Amino acid sequence: MIVDAPQGMESSVPPTVGITSPRLAIVRLHGRRAETWERRNAVVSERYRYLYDERQLRAWTLPIIDIARQHQGVHVLFNNNHANYATTNALEMGELLLRSGLRRGGETTAP
């Protein structure tokens, strides 16, 4: 599993892209709301209240394409589940991946 979350915290997991199984890779994007990430008794919806901007999503497109080429399947999960943030970012990521040439099954049309 590859994780995107606030960095520099005690509970941080580095966003390392590594192969653990050739069958399936999971990219999980939690958001980067550092101010609430490790707050005691924080409401979960506030911890994940983060809407990725296009630049941040674009930074993940090439790693996701590379992951798709190395695995039989890749799942990108948005866990920034405040309001409609996860679905909004998932739709935006899908558009970015399509524009980058990623097709179902991990094939690409871009060189």
N, C-alpha and C positions, 0 to 999 in steps of 0.2 A: 504494500500500500504506500502510495506517495501522498504526502499531506502538505497542504498550504494552510498555515495558521500563523499567528503572531510569533516572531522570533525574539530571542534574547531573554526568554522567561524560563523559570525553573521547569515548567511543563512543556517547553517547546520541543517540537520534533522537526529536525532539519528537512527541508523539501528535497530529499535525495531521490533521484530517479535510479532505481535499481531493479534488476530482474530477479524475482523470487520464484516465479512460475511462468513457463512459456504459454500457458493456457489463458491466464487472465491477469490483467493489471487493473488496479483501482486507484484513481486519482481523486482525492477527497479535499474539497476546498471549503474550509470552515469560515473564512473571512479573516480579517486582520485587525480586529478591534481590540487593540492591546490594553486599553484602559479598563476594560471589564473582564479580560480573559482569565485572570487568576483572582479576581475579587471574591472574597468569601461571601457566601449567600447571595451571589449575583443571580438574578433571574436569567434563566437559560436563554430566553428570547432576546435579552439585552446583550448577552455575551456574543451571540451570533448575528447581531444587528449590524450587518456590514454589506454594502453593495459594492461589488468590484467595479472599477471603471474599465473602459475599453483597453487602456494601456496595460493594466494588470492582467486582463484576460488574454490579450494578444501575446503577452510574455509566456503564457502556458501553451499556445497553439503548437509551436514547433516541438517542444518536449512531448506533447500528446501525440503528435504525428509520428515521432520517433518511437514512442512506446507502442503505438498501434502497429508499426512495421515489425516489431519484435515479439508481439504476442498474438495469440489467436483472437483475443478480445480485450477491449479496454472499456472500462466504465468510468465516467467522470461524474462524480456526485457532488452536488452543492449542498453544504450543510449550513449555509448562512440563511437559516430558516425563519427569519423575521419577516412578517407580512408576505410580500410576493418577491422578496429578494432572490431566493433560490431559483424560482422559475424564470424570473427576468434574466438572471445571469446565465442560466442554462440555455435559454433561447439565443442570447447574444453569443455565447460560446459556440453553439451549433452553427450560427451564421459565419463566425470567424473561421471555423474549421472547414466549412463548405467553400468559403472564398479562398482558403489556403490549399484547396484541392483534395482534402480528405474525403473519401467515399466510404460507404458501408463496407465492412470487411477489412479495413485498414489500407486499402489501395489508395494511391494518390494519382491525381491527374497532373499535378504540378511536378516539374523536374526536381 
